[in-house]
Amino acid sequence: MSVFLRDLLRFRRGPWEMVASIIIALGVFMLMQPFILFGYTYSFIITLVGTVMFLIVSHFPQ
């Protein structure tokens, strides 16, 4: 098992912050793209979920 997956399962801060940051970036990308209405519709929710997730995982142990 890779170190990244092991740390995800142990609820370590680093990998979970990376996942939350990727979700935030995905939400921002969905907000800026002009082609797919589904992506634009749910972009705010995805960005909000990533932000709340980042706030929660910032309290995880190193």
N, C-alpha and C positions, 0 to 999 in steps of 0.2 A: 504494500500500500504506500502511496506517495506521502510525503511530508504534508503537502497541502491538504489532502483528504483526511489524514490523521488529525491535523489541527482543527479542521472543520468539525469533526466528530467530537473533539474535546472542547469545543466552544472557545477557541483562542481568538483574540482580537484581530490579529493581522489578516487572516484569510476571510473572515466575515466582513471586515471593513472593505476588502477588495470586492467581494460579491455585492455589497451594498453600493459601492461606487460604480460598479458596472451597471447595476439596475438604474441608478440615477442617470448615468450617461445614456442608457437605452431610452429612458423616458424623455430626455432632452432631445435626442435624435428623432424620436417619434413626433415630438412637438414641431420640429423644424422641417420635416419632410412634407412635400406638397402632394404626394401621389396617392397614398392609402388613407382613406377616411377613418378606417378602423384604428390605425396607429395614432392619428391625431386625436380621435375621440378619447382614447384611454391613456394618453401621454401624461396628463396631470396626475392621474391615479398612480401610474407606475412611478413617476418621480416622487410623489408623496410617500409611497410605500418604501422606496429606497432611502428617503431621508429619515423616516421614522426608524427604519431598520438600522441605519447608521447611528442614530442617537442611542438606540438600545445596545448595539454591539460595542459601542465605545466604552461601555461599562464592563465588558468582559475582561478576564485576566490576560496579561501579556502571554 
